[in-house]
Structure formats: structure tokens, C-alpha cells
Amino acid sequence: SMVSTQSTGTGSILLKPILNAGGKDISHWFNANSTSKTDFDPMVRTHIDRKTGCEVPHTPQGRFIHIPPAYPSATWANDFGTPWWKDESYCIGHLSNKTRKIRIINTLTSQEHTIEVCSEENLEEILNRFYKYNKHAASYT
């Protein structure tokens, strides 16, 4: 588990970058090996360390769980299995290929709402999201 006390310790400093990014898109932390969504295999971005000339993880936000230390260390265990960013149970969605804003106008009351929708969403999914503005939305033609 990403926050297990065995792999990180309670209150680990390695959680800080992840907690600071809570609720935000962190896809810029990774390079995708493929543009296909079915074949998505993210790899942590890397750069060449100026001191060593070696390729190392690029983590300007700070080192996070399952990222090795910058230099060899006998205290770092790499027996955790799958890194958390490759564990499907932590995936909460996919980025849309394209989004657009739509304006929905109730011509009877002149109320209008603008919501951003994904190109992958169908009308029923948009309607379900619109219920928070008008719980009777499905009754209109």
C-alpha cells in the first residue's frame, strides 16, 4: 500500500509531495511510454545529474514514495513490488482528449449554467452531472 507503515514509516517525509498535490493532476511527474490508453505505462521523468552524470528521477517537488535516493544507500529497500503510480487501484480517472464548455439555459426561468464536459462523455453522463444545478433536468424534453 502506498502509505503502509512498513514501506514508508508513519508520517514519512516521502508522503509530503503526494499530500501537497492532493486533488490535482500529477501526470506531469511522469512520461508515458505510449499514447494508447490501453497500453499506458507511466515512468517517472528523469534528468541527468550534474554531479554524477547519471540519469536520475526528476522530482523538483521532492522525492516521493518508491523513488530511490539520489545516491546509493544501504537503507533503501526496493522490494516493495509495483510502484504506486503503476498500481491500477490508485488510478481515479483518465485525462480527456478534449474538453469543451457548454451553456445550458432554462428558457422558462432564464437561468443559465456553464459546465465543462469531456468529449468522451455522452448526453446521459452530462445530464447526471447537471443534476446538482437542476434536479428536474431529466423531465425536460
C-alpha positions as CSV (number, residue, x, y, z in Angstrom):
1,S,0.0,0.0,0.0
2,M,1.2,3.5,-0.8
3,V,1.0,4.7,2.8
4,S,1.8,1.5,4.6
5,T,4.0,1.9,7.7
6,Q,6.2,-1.0,6.6
7,S,7.4,0.7,3.4
8,T,7.3,4.4,4.4
9,G,7.0,4.8,8.1
10,T,4.2,6.8,9.7
11,G,4.4,10.4,8.8
12,S,7.2,9.8,6.2
13,I,8.6,12.9,4.5
14,L,8.2,10.9,1.3
15,L,4.4,11.4,1.6
16,K,4.8,15.2,1.5
17,P,4.9,15.8,-2.3
18,I,1.9,13.4,-2.8
19,L,-0.1,15.0,0.0
20,N,0.7,18.5,-1.3
21,A,-0.6,17.5,-4.7
22,G,-3.8,16.0,-3.3
23,G,-6.7,16.5,-5.7
24,K,-4.5,17.8,-8.5
25,D,-3.3,16.4,-11.8
26,I,0.2,14.9,-11.4
27,S,0.6,13.5,-14.9
28,H,3.4,16.0,-15.5
29,W,5.5,13.9,-13.0
30,F,5.6,11.1,-15.5
31,N,6.4,10.2,-19.1
32,A,4.0,7.9,-20.8
33,N,5.7,5.1,-22.8
34,S,2.7,5.0,-25.1
35,T,0.0,7.3,-26.3
36,S,-2.5,4.4,-26.3
37,K,-4.7,4.4,-23.2
38,T,-4.9,0.6,-23.1
39,D,-1.1,0.4,-23.1
40,F,-0.4,3.2,-20.7
41,D,2.8,2.5,-18.7
42,P,3.9,5.7,-16.8
43,M,7.6,6.2,-16.0
44,V,8.9,8.9,-13.6
45,R,10.5,11.7,-15.6
46,T,14.3,11.7,-15.4
47,H,17.2,14.0,-16.0
48,I,21.0,13.8,-15.9
49,D,22.5,14.7,-12.5
50,R,25.2,17.3,-12.9
51,K,27.4,15.9,-10.2
52,T,27.4,12.2,-11.3
53,G,26.4,12.4,-15.0
54,C,23.8,9.6,-14.2
55,E,20.2,9.5,-15.2
56,V,18.1,10.0,-12.1
57,P,14.4,10.7,-11.3
58,H,13.4,14.3,-11.8
59,T,11.4,15.3,-8.7
60,P,11.5,19.1,-8.3
61,Q,8.6,18.8,-5.9
62,G,10.7,16.5,-3.7
63,R,11.5,12.8,-3.6
64,F,8.3,10.7,-3.1
65,I,7.4,7.1,-2.2
66,H,9.1,4.4,-4.3
67,I,11.7,6.8,-5.8
68,P,15.3,5.8,-5.0
69,P,17.5,8.3,-3.2
70,A,19.8,10.4,-5.3
71,Y,22.9,8.4,-4.3
72,P,23.4,4.8,-3.4
73,S,22.1,3.9,0.1
74,A,22.1,0.6,2.0
75,T,19.0,1.7,3.9
76,W,16.7,2.0,0.8
77,A,14.8,-1.2,0.2
78,N,13.5,-1.8,-3.4
79,D,11.5,-4.9,-2.5
80,F,8.1,-3.1,-2.5
81,G,6.8,-4.7,-5.7
82,T,4.9,-2.5,-8.0
83,P,5.4,1.3,-7.6
84,W,2.2,3.1,-6.6
85,W,2.0,5.0,-9.9
86,K,1.7,1.7,-11.8
87,D,-0.9,0.3,-9.4
88,E,-4.3,0.5,-11.1
89,S,-6.1,0.7,-7.7
90,Y,-4.8,4.3,-7.3
91,C,-6.0,5.4,-10.7
92,I,-9.0,7.6,-10.3
93,G,-9.6,8.5,-13.9
94,H,-8.1,9.4,-17.3
95,L,-7.4,12.7,-18.8
96,S,-9.8,13.7,-21.5
97,N,-8.5,14.1,-25.1
98,K,-10.6,17.3,-25.4
99,T,-12.9,19.3,-23.2
100,R,-15.4,21.9,-24.1
101,K,-17.7,24.3,-22.1
102,I,-21.4,24.0,-22.7
103,R,-24.0,26.5,-21.7
104,I,-27.4,25.2,-20.5
105,I,-30.2,27.7,-20.5
106,N,-33.6,27.2,-18.8
107,T,-35.7,29.3,-21.2
108,L,-38.6,29.4,-18.7
109,T,-36.6,30.9,-15.9
110,S,-33.7,32.4,-17.9
111,Q,-31.3,30.6,-15.6
112,E,-28.1,29.5,-17.2
113,H,-25.2,27.3,-16.2
114,T,-21.9,26.7,-18.0
115,I,-20.2,23.4,-17.3
116,E,-17.1,21.8,-18.8
117,V,-17.6,18.4,-20.3
118,C,-15.3,15.8,-21.8
119,S,-15.5,14.8,-25.4
120,E,-15.8,11.2,-24.2
121,E,-18.9,11.9,-22.1
122,N,-22.3,11.0,-23.6
123,L,-25.5,13.0,-23.0
124,E,-26.7,10.8,-20.1
125,E,-23.4,11.4,-18.2
126,I,-23.6,15.2,-18.8
127,L,-27.2,15.1,-17.6
128,N,-26.2,13.2,-14.4
129,R,-23.6,15.9,-13.6
130,F,-26.1,18.7,-14.3
131,Y,-28.5,17.3,-11.6
132,K,-26.6,19.4,-9.0
133,Y,-27.9,22.5,-10.7
134,N,-31.4,21.3,-11.6
135,K,-32.7,18.0,-10.1
136,H,-35.6,18.0,-12.5
137,A,-33.4,18.2,-15.6
138,A,-34.4,14.8,-16.9
139,S,-38.1,15.7,-17.1
140,Y,-37.5,18.3,-19.8
141,T,-37.7,17.3,-23.5
